[in-house]
Amino acid sequence: MAAFQDKSVLVLGGSRGIGAAIVRRFAAEGAKVTFTYSGSRGAAEELARETGTAAVATDSADRDAVIATVRGSGPLDILVVNAGIAVFGDALDQDPDAIDRLFRINIHAPYHAAVEAARQMPEGGRIIVIGSVNGDRMPIPGMASYALSKSALQGLARGLARDFGPRGITINVVQPGPVDTDANPADGPMRDLMHSFMAIKRHGRPEEVAGMVAWLAGPEAGFVTGAMHTIDGAFGA
Ligand code: NDP
């Protein structure tokens, strides 16, 4: 039997990259999957058609929209918060509005989505947030806001694990290193610098991250909560 047969899954930010791999993985294993998108309507509609999932337009920068989508999709067995952005460049030159938008997408949305999901989530529910190894290690300049946002998810998971644990609901952070997506292509200009930090000198594949997410969402991971799970070729080691 498929591992997630008829489980209700919501993936925030599922139209491309790691999120799309997560959508495919849960759909292939029998789950009823809804995912959100913001800018990539065409890719979202194609993925939904191909996988038999549902795509919903929801901007993760809009707190009330995120809460409404989570509420409207419930009760959820599994919530995955994947949507995230980076803003690169000298901190002294950054537009503060762009930085605040990053915080809304990368920090505020995961918090409010997790809390809203937990209201209706049954015993044994699972919440998984996609952080980054940059929450632990930030070896290059120009990405402080991104690193800050991914470190914040560690406190989110540690704290909400205490709130939701009595109901058997787990919350965990998956922390990828470089993964081959539009945001960080394996043939991009940062490739050699990133690989120089790693023991396994290649980009990860979105499917590898989806595999870790699936394990955390499955029955073997019921005792795993409030924890960070790094999948990074030893970028952070
Ligand atoms: P991509 O840029 O390739 O894809 C991002 C996904 O998030 C898209 O589906 C996009 O949807 C969605 N998204 C972005 N902003 C919003 C928004 N405002 N509202 C709704 N959805 C949104 O990124 P990756 O797949 O590379 O990254 C996914 C996650 O993994 C992020 O949290 C990222 O920080 C993290 N990560 C990635 C790493 C990498 O090397 N690739 C390394 C470590 C962590 P749409 O296009 O429809 O807006």
Residues whose N, C-alpha, C, O or C-beta is under 5 A from the ligand:
A	BS01	NDP	G13 G14 S15 R16 G17 I18 G19 T36 Y37 S38 G39 S40 T58 D59 S60 A61 N82 A83 G84 I85 I105 I130 G131 S132 V133 P176 G177 P178 V179 T181 D182 A183 N184
